[in-house]
Amino acid sequence: MVRLLRAVAVPATLVVLVTLAGVVLGRVYAGSLLTMLVAGAAVGSVLVSVVTRRLPSWLVAPVSVLAMLGWTAVCLRVAAADAQVPGGFVEVAGDAARNAIPRLLTAMIPVEATPDTVLLPVVAAWLAGLAGAEVALRAGRVLLGYLPPVLLHVGAVYVVGPNAQPAIGATVALVVTAALGLAVSSRPAGGDPADGLAPAVRSGVRARLALASAAGTAVVVALAALLGPAVAALVDTRPVDPRRYVEPPQVETLDENPLIRISGWALNPEQELFQVATDFPGGSGPADPADGAATGSAGVRIRLAVLSDYDGVTWRVGATYRNAGRILPAREPAPHATVETVRQEITVGDLSGRLLPAVPTPREVSGARVAYDPGTGTLIRPDGLAPGLRYTVTSARERPDANLLATANTPAGDAVARVLHVPDGAPEQLRRLATQLAEENGAPYARAAAIEQWLAEHYRLVADAPSGHAYPNLAFFLFGPRNGGGQRGTSEQFAASFAVLGRLAGLPTRVVVGFAAPGSGPVRAADAYAWPEVLFDGLGWVSFDPLPRPDEQPRPVEEDFRPQPEDPPPSEQPEPTLEPTASPPAQAAPGGPTDSGGVPTPVLVAGTGGALLLVVVALLVTLAGLRRAQTRARLHRGDPGHRIAGAWRELTDTLRLAGRPVAADLSATEVAAQARQALTDVRPPAAAYGAVDELARLVNQVSFAPGTADEEQAGAAAAAATAYTGAVRAARPRWRRLLWSVHPGPLRWRR
């Protein structure tokens, strides 16, 4: 019995060690399927090595690999059936083999056990079991044979990273199991190894063994004393997430700003984008009151994309998508919202790109491999849409309590800074209109409703309006002459104008692109439109409908918009001040003396000229000092964000001094492109081009993520601005370089 126990100890220990790695990795998986598949790989790999122990060593690896392929095929079939992955086995297996590593590292937590997310753990577990069994059983190096399972365990901990609680229990079990395996398997069967030796020799052997044991114990204690504090200090350290080194699935350029597709769809209203069949399993009604006139009594609003980022030129999605399984992560609904279940079967027609239409917020998707962004609740298909693609999506649609809107507040702070950000360059008319609407309405919902009503009452919805939602486009839409194409647009201009005016009025807003779809039937291009949403505390994102009613004529903007008076009214004009009239100077009598004893004319001219020269020199020195102080204040004073913004102003002032002023509505990327063009004229060092790109990147970071810049980045921005200014200035003629430092423009230019 003891002999059998010792023979079984090492294989059993290896199986447990490999399985514990599956337990560690399974903490970020949904369900226990992965742990069971890894345990099967552990048992299979060790069992093959035990059975083939009598075979030559060169034959064991091929036999074990064949067995591994068989077990892997079983695992892929089980995972595909459990996750309802469409396609044949060859197609599924090929896709899993090509994408196992990136999908495992980009999958959403919790990871669903699909073929591509179980393939790598199963194969790694089998190889670890094979290597450990061969070293421990065939070579007899038990401790060395434990190394592959331990490395597998470490790899699992690293892959999990900060996405789960510390694996303390599994790690302790690993150490205990390994110690027990060593204790049981290493006990000699013949008793004391020194028995049978001569007394003198036996004493020497025992002394050497004792000395070796003492030395080993001392080494272990010394290592524990030296490494213990360092290891203990790592307990509270947040582990590195390997997922940050792998780029998640990306959308195409067409999908980064789907708002520009509205005008194209409006010109092809009969184009069939997809088919939809809607079911309400909970027995709820087919219509969402929030959809209002957009969907009709039997319709439902389907969302395609959520655009939260605006730079004054373009609205962008700005989402981070993670590969997801059939079951998507659940999100807590707003406290004061009613949730109803909506299930839809969608068949793609002419809709292109990667964005998948779905009722917000999706909870389960079958029939298509998707990636999901929890922040916006939107879906993409990384492989792209194709005609005939059919998938089923089950969503939890939230409906806010309309009775609480009138008194609801809107959140503020860093958490919502992204949807409150107003980029520089907003036209003054937009600001005045937002101020006028906000002054007349104090509560957040009243402000949002006022903006909605203003747009619905004063503008016309047309299908042939050109696309565009940059600041100039919105200013023309809102204030352009009616007879010149102004005050008319598609839902693109209505939604974008609402969102910008809302942010100027202090409301967190975003733009959504989607479809006013029927309950069942085809969804055509004419059904596509955009709408704005506002975030309220306790209610979540609430949609608004600023589109005009079909039976109402728009009212001229000039009737209700109060433009800022250019001059004060007559009643406010200051009263003229009467100054006493000076007496005319006395005229010299004709023929009188011409020399009255005053200062000679040459001396007077020389003195006046010298005084003027001194004044000019003093003025130039003062301007140079003010310019230098301005540059120092921009680049070296304030927090890192202010210094990066100051460096950017140095660059734009340089372009203006060089005769290449930039328009106020350009984004940082577009300004950087213009700055690089200026460099091509002067042929500077190649580093100057990199300085421009680095400075544009830092400005975008400060604009879209305030408070994230550090001292090192501020220093890099200052160095980039200095290098760029020096390169452009060095190419100017000598007299232009002399005047560069005293040009008063940067002191008065509006920024």
GIVENWO-V176852 format. One record per backbone hydrogen bond with DSSP energy under -0.5 kcal/mol. NH is the residue of the N-H (numbers start at 1). CO is the residue of the C=O. Records with the same first field share a line. If there is no record, write none. Layout:
# GIVENWO-V176852
NH: CO + CO
This chain:
# GIVENWO-V176852
5: 1
6: 2
7: 3
8: 4
9: 5
10: 6
11: 7
12: 8
13: 9
14: 10
15: 11
16: 12
17: 13
18: 14
19: 15
20: 16
21: 17
22: 18
23: 19
24: 20
25: 21
26: 22
27: 24
28: 25
29: 26
30: 111
31: 29
36: 32
37: 33
38: 34
39: 35
40: 36
41: 37
42: 38
43: 39
44: 40
45: 41
46: 42
47: 43
48: 44
49: 45
50: 46
51: 47
52: 48
53: 50
55: 52
59: 56
60: 56 + 57
61: 57
63: 59
64: 60
65: 61
66: 62
67: 63
68: 64
69: 65
70: 66
71: 67
72: 68
73: 69
74: 70
75: 71
76: 72
77: 73
78: 74
79: 75
80: 76
81: 77
82: 78
83: 79
84: 80
85: 80
92: 88
93: 89
94: 90
95: 91
96: 92
97: 93
98: 94
99: 95
100: 96
103: 99
104: 100
105: 101
106: 102
107: 103
108: 323
110: 28
111: 28
113: 30
114: 112
117: 114
118: 114
119: 115
122: 118
123: 119
124: 120
125: 121
126: 122
127: 123
128: 124
129: 125
130: 126
131: 127
132: 128
133: 129
134: 130
135: 131
136: 132
137: 133
138: 133 + 134
139: 134
141: 135
142: 140
145: 141
146: 142 + 143
147: 144
150: 146
151: 147
152: 148
153: 149
154: 150
155: 151
156: 152
157: 153
158: 154
159: 155
160: 156
161: 157
163: 160
164: 161
168: 166
171: 167
172: 168
173: 169
174: 170
175: 171
176: 172
177: 173
178: 174
179: 175
180: 176
181: 177
182: 178
183: 179
184: 180
185: 181
186: 182
191: 188
195: 192
197: 194
202: 198
203: 199
204: 200
205: 201
206: 202
207: 203
208: 204
209: 205
210: 206
211: 207
212: 208
213: 209
214: 210
215: 211
216: 212
217: 213
218: 214
219: 215
220: 216
221: 217
222: 218
223: 219
224: 220
225: 221
226: 222
227: 223
228: 224
229: 225
231: 227
232: 228
233: 229
234: 230 + 231
235: 232
237: 234
242: 158 + 240
244: 241
245: 242
246: 243
255: 252
256: 252
257: 253
258: 255
260: 257
261: 258
262: 259
264: 260
265: 261
266: 262
267: 263
268: 264 + 265
271: 268
273: 271 + 523
274: 523
275: 347
276: 521
277: 345
278: 519
279: 343
281: 279
283: 280
289: 287
291: 288
292: 288 + 289
294: 291
295: 292
296: 292
299: 296
300: 517
302: 300 + 515
303: 358
304: 513
305: 513
307: 511
308: 316 + 317
309: 316
311: 314
316: 309
317: 256
321: 249 + 319
322: 372
323: 106
324: 370
328: 326 + 363
336: 538
337: 334
338: 399
340: 397
342: 395
343: 279
344: 393
345: 277
346: 344 + 391
347: 275
348: 346 + 389
349: 273
350: 272
351: 273
356: 379
357: 355
358: 303
362: 377
363: 394
364: 394
365: 326
366: 392
367: 84
370: 324 + 368
371: 380
372: 322
373: 378
374: 372
376: 373
377: 373
378: 373
379: 356
380: 371
381: 354
382: 380
384: 381
385: 353
388: 348
389: 386
391: 346
392: 366
393: 344
394: 364
395: 342 + 393
396: 361
397: 340 + 395
399: 338
401: 336
402: 400
404: 401
405: 402
407: 404
408: 404 + 405
416: 413
417: 414
419: 416
420: 417
421: 417
423: 421
426: 423
431: 427
432: 428
433: 429
434: 430
435: 431
436: 432
437: 433
438: 434
439: 435
440: 436
441: 438
445: 408
447: 443
448: 444
449: 445
450: 446
451: 447
452: 448
453: 449
454: 450
455: 451
456: 452
457: 453
458: 454
459: 455
460: 487
462: 460 + 489
471: 312
474: 470
475: 471
476: 472
477: 473
478: 474
479: 475
480: 476
484: 481
485: 482
486: 481
487: 476 + 477
489: 460
493: 490
494: 490
495: 491
496: 492
497: 493
498: 494
499: 495
500: 496
501: 497
502: 498
503: 499
504: 500
505: 501
506: 503
507: 502
509: 419 + 507
510: 533
511: 307
512: 531
513: 305
514: 529
515: 302
516: 527
517: 300 + 515
519: 298
521: 276
523: 274
524: 522
525: 271
526: 269
527: 524
528: 525
529: 514
531: 512
532: 544
533: 510
534: 542
535: 508
536: 534 + 540
537: 409
539: 536
540: 536
542: 534
544: 532
546: 544
552: 549
555: 457
559: 556
560: 557
561: 557
562: 560
563: 561
572: 569
573: 570
578: 576
579: 577
592: 589
596: 594
604: 600
605: 601
606: 602
607: 603
608: 604
609: 605
610: 606
611: 607
612: 608
613: 609
614: 610
615: 611
616: 612
617: 613
618: 614
619: 615
620: 616
621: 617
622: 618
623: 619
624: 620
625: 621
626: 622
627: 623
628: 624
629: 625
630: 626
631: 627
632: 628
633: 629
634: 630
635: 631
636: 632
637: 633
643: 639
644: 640
645: 641
646: 642
647: 643
648: 644
649: 645
650: 646
651: 647
652: 648
653: 649
654: 650
655: 651
656: 652
657: 653
658: 654
659: 656
660: 655
666: 663
671: 667
672: 668
673: 669
674: 670
675: 671
676: 672
677: 673
678: 674
679: 675
680: 676
681: 677 + 678
682: 678 + 679
683: 679
684: 679
688: 685
689: 685 + 686
690: 686
691: 687
692: 688
693: 689
694: 690
695: 691
696: 692
697: 693
698: 694
699: 695
700: 696
701: 697
702: 698
703: 699
704: 700
705: 701
708: 705
714: 710
715: 711
716: 712
717: 713
718: 714
719: 715
720: 716
721: 717
722: 718
723: 719
724: 720
725: 721
726: 722
727: 723
728: 724
729: 725
730: 726
731: 727 + 728
732: 729
737: 733
738: 734
739: 735
740: 736
741: 737
742: 739
743: 739 + 740
747: 744
748: 744 + 745
749: 745
